[in-house]
Amino acid sequence: MMLEKCTIWDLKKSEVLQHYLLDKGYINTQGKIQDALKIALKDNTFKVPEEFASMQENIIQSIKKSCMWA
């Protein structure tokens, strides 16, 4: 089970990233992707917080694969 492999650190980092996306208006309170995120991805202006910089491409790919993207 994938959740078993997650650590508290992973969950905290996910929460930090989720709050960042919400604060930027990239997602709504239900986690649904907003037009602002779609535009930022299309224009290559999407940036993650510095602590996630090394994972930016993986984050972008995950967002694009998300069922919420449609």
N, C-alpha and C positions, 0 to 999 in steps of 0.2 A: 504494500500500500504506500503510495507516494507521500502521504501526510506523515507517516512514521519517520521518513527520512528528513523531514523539516525540523529545524531546531528553533528554539525560542528566538535566536538571533535572526534567522531567516524570516520569521513571522514579524518581528519588529521592523526589519528593513522593508518588508512588503508594506507594512503600515505607513512607514515614512514616505515611501514612493507613492502610495495611494493618496496620502494627504497632499503631497506636492502636486499631483495631477489634478486633484480637486481644487486646490488653491489657484492653480493656473487656469481653471475653467476647461481643462482637457477632458474631464469626466464629470458626471453629475453625482448627486448623493447616492444614487443607486448603482454607480459604477459604469454607467453607459457612456461610451465614447461620444464626445461632442464635436461639432464641426471645427472648433478651434484646433483640436488635435489632428484631425484629418488634414486641415490646411497646413499646419506646422510640419507634418510628415511629408506632405506633397512638396512643400517649398524647401525641405531640408533645413528647417529652422528649429526643429524640436531638439531640445537639450534636456538632459536629466541633471539632477543635483550632482555636484562634484564627487560626492562619495559613491555615485553610481556610474561615473564616467567610463570606467573600464568595461562596464556591462551594457553600455548604451545600445550597441547594435543588436545584442540579444533581446533587450527590452523592446526595441522597435519591431523586431521580427515576431516577438510574442504578441505584441499589440496587433500587428497585421494579421496574424493567424487567429486571433480571438474571434469568437462567434459574435462578439459585440461590434466588431468592425463593420459588418454588413449593414 
